[in-house]
Amino acid sequence: MRNLLMKVSYDGTNYNGFQTQPGGNTVQDLLEDAIELLSGEKLKITASGRTDAGVHARGQVFNFYTASKIPVERWCIALNSRLSEDIVVTDAVEVPLEFHSRREAKQKTYRYTINANQFPDLFNRRYQFHHHGRLDITAMEEGLRHLIGTHDFTTFASRKSTKPSHVRTIYDAWIETDTSMCRPGTRDQGIIHTYVTGSGFLQHMVRIIMGTLMEVGEGKRTPESISVILEAKNRATAGPTAMSTGLMLWDVEYDITSFVKPDFA
Amino acid sequence: MRNLLMKVSYDGTNYNGFQTQPGGNTVQDLLEDAIELLSGEKLKITASGRTDAGVHARGQVFNFYTASKIPVERWCIALNSRLSEDIVVTDAVEVPLEFHSRREAKQKTYRYTINANQFPDLFNRRYQFHHHGRLDITAMEEGLRHLIGTHDFTTFASRKSTKPSHVRTIYDAWIETDTSMCRPGTRDQGIIHTYVTGSGFLQHMVRIIMGTLMEVGEGKRTPESISVILEAKNRATAGPTAMSTGLMLWDVEYDITSFVKPDFA
């Protein structure tokens, strides 16, 4: 038996999220179907975590146990030829049997993309939330800084969260603005990418952070109010849950650099 | 009566090309339907030229005559709300009645995008041709330079072309390679964007140029052979017609800077 660890990118637009659920049509289902087609094994994969319906991933990570003799370097191409073109397995390595892609994840980074130009960016429309009207990006950056550190994130968690603890650590959070598509003489503000890196994330956490941060950008809240509502530990004090379309699981990091090929971790 | 000039972007994936044809489902049809919904006028638009099925446009240009009193600055938003999300009108200006978007086009630029990385770029898969195997980009750049100037482009035109003359001028042609997505330790070569600017283009011209240029990149032809086959004026001497998916009408330029808003031309 071998334990294989893989990295996968997907366009979440057409799926009911990553994790298997009664309605079917999930990324996990398609990955397990492709593995079965390839190795004949009906197995379950373990991912670093779930992503919601419509959320994308640049670097989701999963592992599974296989008795197949297929060399590890053959798996990516073999799986991709059995997958829909909106799911691409980009890396595969063998890891020790005890390795678990959720429990050993050290940190995750999500990216949320807002298009703050007048018009939708046609060619990236599935991966952006199009915001109408001016945003104060400096105020958003300031608001974001109040989230860094170890906090109880109940304010920024779905009311449906069943996790025993809502304490998480945000290691870093920053905004990168791409103004290359801005048209001169317009009020175009560019494509605003917000990155949040943390130990783990609660259900809807990044989307509620972004819904609240956009209210900061719109001048409906002050940057300092982020600290106040964080203290309140009350979902009702935060803004709306931003649309899933702008969200992408950017990267998952592990302490496994010693036994994987250099470009994986 | 007013003559309105507009710029439109579209994702050509789901359409039978730009120009109205018996099978329907063209970008032109959808634009004319949206105009009719807005102004009540059943009219025909004139574009800078056609694009084939599956070809995209960043900056296609068209004009039409309207009796509508709707102010020109209202047209973009009004049309976009009546169009599918894969067609976006980005600019609208009033031009003199004699202005004709095809006859007065001074030059056009097309961009063809090759993904020369090991894996498809998931999030841009509709806008790239994924090339397997190594390409000699320097040789492709050298080959491209042989096309610059005024030539009879019969070699690079569809055999179905009915144009009385195949003489066209290529003003400039260059390659820009984006290696930001390349993964260290792999044979990834990056995203190769080829731009070709000319007075006008024959049917399939850019796609035949690219199919031939990829053979140069693969070492199947020398860069100098481009000159030789150009002289031959024979379609059979060129390479295959590259897939439409990588092609985008990048820009159409006019001598109209004096009477349009600065960001249009």
Interface residues (C-beta under 8 A of the other chain):
Chain A: S9 Y10 D11 H56 C76 N80 E85 D86 I87 V88 T90 F119 P120 L122 F123 N124 R125 R126 Y127 R183 P184 G185 T186 K261 P262 D263
Chain B: S9 Y10 D11 H56 C76 N80 E85 D86 I87 V88 T90 F119 P120 L122 F123 N124 R125 R126 Y127 R183 P184 G185 T186 K261 P262 D263
